[in-house]
Amino acid sequence: QCTDSDMKYNLVQDAKIAFAGEELATALGISVGSPVLVAVFRPAKGITNEPQNYSALCLYPLRDIEGKFIENIHMCFNGSVKYRNMGYVSGPILDGKCPNSGSAGNIPNFCEVGLKISGVTPLVTTAALTFPNTSLSSVTTASTGRHVLAFLGTTDGKIKK
């Protein structure tokens, strides 16, 4: 989930993996060279998949994404949640229901478990940049040593750096 003070950007438009330079690593509290998901979002009009004319750039260390997946899976297996409510991801496995608490024993990893990765607790971050009255549609990155540059494409053919 990508947010700023008054807007929830919930429609991802494009995303790439970048590797943190010194500046980005310091800002995100990660090691230099750590992978980061760089994504551009737009907010939906109401409960539709039609985007508004606002955009945001959000950054997610892959370490945090993996941690959130693990948290959601554990919540399902330990009985904190009973239903994943994400049929579009989970498919028909157990009709989206979590296994009975304790029925699977202690699971060190989830590779052997017939449970698709999904969960109801999002990874939330604050937008690194926001663009009112701009419709971002693409992102790519380049590393210049200490810095990672993001090149952002708009729906009207402009590039922002």
N, C-alpha and C positions, 0 to 999 in steps of 0.2 A: 504494500500500500504506500503510495506516494502522496504526501500532504504538504500544505503550507498553512499559514494561520487561518485562512478562511475558505480553503478549497481542498477537495479530495480528488486527486487525479487517479482515475481508476481504469482507464483504457490505455494499455501499452501500445505504442505505435511501432517501436523498433528497439532493439537492445543488442549490445555487443559486450564481449569480455575484453577488459583492458588489464594491464598489469601495473600496479601502483608504483609511481616514481616517489621520490622523497617527500614532495609536498603533499601529494594525495595520501600517502601512507600515514604521515603525521596527522593530517586532518581527520582520517578515519580510524586512527588508533590501530593500524595494522602494520605488518612488516613490508619493507620495500620489496617489490616483485610479487606481492600477493595478488591473486585474481579478484577483480571487481566487476560486477555487472553494471554497465552504464546503460540507462534506459530513458527513453523519452515517453511521456504520458500526456494524455488529454483527459479532461473530465467529461463524463457522460451528461447528456441532456436528460435529466430525470432518471428513470429506470430503463433507459434504452441503451443501445450500443452506438448511438449517434454522438460523435464528439462535439464539444463546444470549441469555440475559437480562443482557447487558452492552452498553454503548454507548460510542461515542467521537465527538468532533467533531474533524475534521481540516481543515487549511487548505492550499491549494495555489495559489501564484501561477501564473497562466496562463502566464507567461514560462517557468516551470520545466516545466510540462506540455508546452509546445511544444518546449522543449529536449530533453526525454526522447523525444518522438516522433522528432525529427530524429536523435538518437543511435541509436535502435533501427533506423531506416531505413538509416543509414550502416553500421551493423554488418551488416545484411543485404547491402548492396551491396558492401562491401569484403571480404567473405568471413569476417568474424569469427564469424558464425553461418551455418549452412547451411539451417536449417529454422526457421520462425517458430513452429511448434507452437501456433497459435491459429486453427484452422480455423473456429471459431465466429465469428471476426472476419474472417479473411482470405478465407474462402470457397474456391472451387476454383482461384483464380489460381495457376498453376504448381504445383498440388497442395500449396500452402503452402511450397514450397521457395524459397529466395532465388536470384536470378539468379547466374550464374557471375561470380566476382570480375573486375571490369574490363570485362565484356561490354557494359555500358551507357555506358562512357566517363565523363567528368566531368559530373555532373549538378548544376547550380546550384540547382534546386528540383525537387520531385517531382510537379509538377502534370501532366506529360505521361506519367508512368510508370504502367503498368498494375499497380500494387501497392497493395493496401489497407493502410492504416496499422495495423500491429500489430508487436509485438516481445516479447521475453522479459525485458527488463530493466525492472523497475517503477520508478516514482517513489515513493520511500519518505519518509514524514514521520512525526514523532512526534505523537501526539494532543495537541491543545491542551487538551482536557478529556476526562475519562473519567467514566462513570457506572455503577458496579457496581449490579447488581439493578435496572436500568432499561432499558426497551426503547424507544429513540428511533425514531421513524418519519418525522419530517418536520423541515424546517428552513426558516426564512425570515430575512431580515436587514433591518435598517433602519440608516440612517446618521444620526448626530447631530453632524455636523461632524468633531470630532477622533476620534470613536469609531464603530465598527460594532458594533451589537448583534445577537446571534443569538437568535432565539426558536425553541426546540426542542419539538416535540410528541412525546408518548409514545403508545404503543399503548393505554394506559388513559385517554386523554383529558386528560392534564395538560400544562401548558406550563411550560417552564423558560426563564429569561432569563439 
